[in-house]
Amino acid sequence: MFNLFEQISNWIQEGLVDAVMDAFASLFDSVNRQVGEVATNIGQTPAEFMPGVFDMIRNLSNTVIVPIAGVILTFVMTYELIQMILEKNNMHDFDTFNIFKWIFKTFVAVLILTNTFDIVMAVFELAQNVIEQSAGIIGGSLDVGLALDDLRPVLEEMSVWSLMGLWLEIQIVGLLMSVLSIAVFVVVWGRMIEIYLTISVAPIPFATMVNREWGNMGNHYLKSLFAVAFQGFLIMICIAIYAVLVQNIPGADNIHSAAWLTVGYTVLLVFALFKTGSLAKSIFSAG
């Protein structure tokens, strides 16, 4: 009879060990998938991320914002011409070369305005190239399968009740990870929405760039553009640090702490991701 109970107990224990191993594997597979999706989304340009939205933003910008930018450009260049004339004592001391200089500046301003989207996309193409190179380095840090194999001997020494408690604990951790993954989703998609909003009004600040007084608007916009573009690189660095930290979790001596360390590191990741926006603006002096 005791032998029968022992066999039943061993059978339940083996089932719980498999269940805990599967739960751990599922937990870290979820982490890997989440990290991989972030790396993939961050590595896309606005045109690749949501082509339909990008086309809509481009059409709105060309049909609504560009005419307004044209009016602003006309005002700015007229103001520049008036200032240039007044600076030379109402044309009593006037150099005709200034007229050619004004014509050249106007030509450059119109050229910039008509190629606004090409300039904006060039910034994101540059940032994407940097992000793609970093993604290739990060990709090799996400495999935790071998470390999980070391957990089985530890689990086999635990009692049935301990295994049941551990399994329930991992389910709670998995639920928390799902909530945190939503926060990561908000950061990544929020950045892309910010990009779409930023590029939608690009012609207006670009129309002011050649003027000495109004040019601060265009310069500040360009800094903001570089900041939001290279925010993706900072996000990739956060992912790289997270990947290295998570890789060592399954081998932790205390299995309970391993599960909660996963949550802790993910909370840290979410916090760091939310800080990347302000950090990028600080680096490019766009704040």
Secondary structure, DSSP 8 states (H G I E B T S, - for coil): -HHHHHHHHHHHHHHHHHHHHHHHHHHHHHHHHHHHHHHHHHTS-HHHH-HHHHHHHHHHIIIIIHHHHHHHHHHHHHHHHHHHHHHTTTTTT--THHHHHHHHHHHHHHHHHHTHHHHHHHHHHHHHHHHHHHHHHHGGG---HHHHHTHHHHHHTS-HHHHHHHHHHHHHHHHHHHHHHHHHHHHHHHHHHHHHHHHHTTHHHHTTTTSTTTHHHHHHHHHHHHHHHHHHHHHHHHHHHHHHHHHTSTT-S-HHHHHHHHHHHHHHHHHHHHHHHHHHHHHTT--
